[in-house]
Amino acid sequence: MEVIQWLATNFFGTPAILLGLIVLIGLLVQKKTASQVISGTFKAIIGFLIIGAGSGVIVDSLTVFEPMWKEVFNLQDSSLGEFIGQDRFIGKFGSAVTLAMTIGFLINVLLARFTRLKYIYLTGHMMFWTTLIFAGIVVQTSGNVSFGKLVFFLAVVMGLYWTVQPALTQPFMRKITGNDSIALGHTSASVALLGALAGKVFGNKENDSEKIRLPKGLEFLRDSNVITALTMGVLFFVGAMVIVFKNTPGANQLIQKAGDQDFVVYSIVQSFQFAGGIAIVLMGVRMFIGEIVPAFKGIATKIVPGAKPALDCPVVFPFAPNAVILGFLGSFVGALLWLVIIGNTVGYIFVPTMIVLFFHSATAGVFGNATGGVRGALIGGFITSTVVAWGQFFMVRFLIGGTIPDTAMWAADSDMFILGPVIHFLAKLFF
């Protein structure tokens, strides 16, 4: 009994070790060399641990950003309040998330093998974040749920989602790519579908975005790290300038955080820290996903020959690069608009997550352009910012306010916001 408890605590109860164990098994099954097995296992564990370090950096910046804009809008309500936070949540439920992600993937493979939905979801980092956010909703809804029930619930939900989602977007993917060889496997699917439908109704298919030429000066918009730092820099700068000229107790308290440093400079540094934190997280994600996806893919191709891979959203970008930029521009304008409106109406400070907005609005832009040209691309981008802004508000306030609202403010995506209430409803029925 003591041996079982020790294994549960040190292996299955430690997410990074469990993830490494899964990668180890996947590589051994594929008969990889000893060098490949050791390298892949160690890099997966290290990458997973890097994520926690990056999330701490992001949260430090958000503790300045949120109260700053609350003071700008003269909001008196409290901050996020008491919540578990990503680090502690992963420490407590990360093993369940990792195991559910793995079993969910196997369910996806089996459904692809025995149903007509021949899609294998291979966007590993989205698999992790979606499972984590949905776990946060379940724990928020049902309290301290048992390990087994949480794993079973999440695995079934994720397996179904990863199988059905690519099938729903495939008709438009065929229109975009001109063939049926790849599918979209990404949490931008909801805004991609909405963008395509809106483009069909309000756009003009003949006015294709690829018939226009965008200036080279906008090429920097393709770098998500740059646009994150730039956008957050502008918002931190504007907020800091307002705070400096407000002689209120709240403003003075914020200024004191800078110590001897000028508050405006201090605030701009926070924007780079925010972007740096996301870069750290993405580095960790790329490291462990770079090992777990090949392990998954090798298993999947042996079981489901001929299945279509459902891939990350950048696979559609080369088919309409101008639509990528137009989609982001539409979402950028929408994000600034919703920041002001939501802050002045419901008293919530929307954090414009540029990583999410860029990739999701770019995808929605490509889908919108396929059915509605330039106008469809812009509308797709605006729809993305609307879903992300209001989705973040509802999720942080009502769905995961006591678990991981800090994660929802920078890592939650369009599909998570759309499906969040459904997961909340199912959790009430199941637990």
Helices and strands as residue ranges (DSSP letters): H 2-7, I 8-12, H 15-29, H 34-72, H 86-114, E 119-121, H 124-142, H 147-177, E 183-184, H 189-202, G 209-211, G 216-222, H 224-244, H 249-256, H 263-303, E 308-311, G 313-319, H 321-345, H 354-394, I 395-399, H 405-408, H 414-430
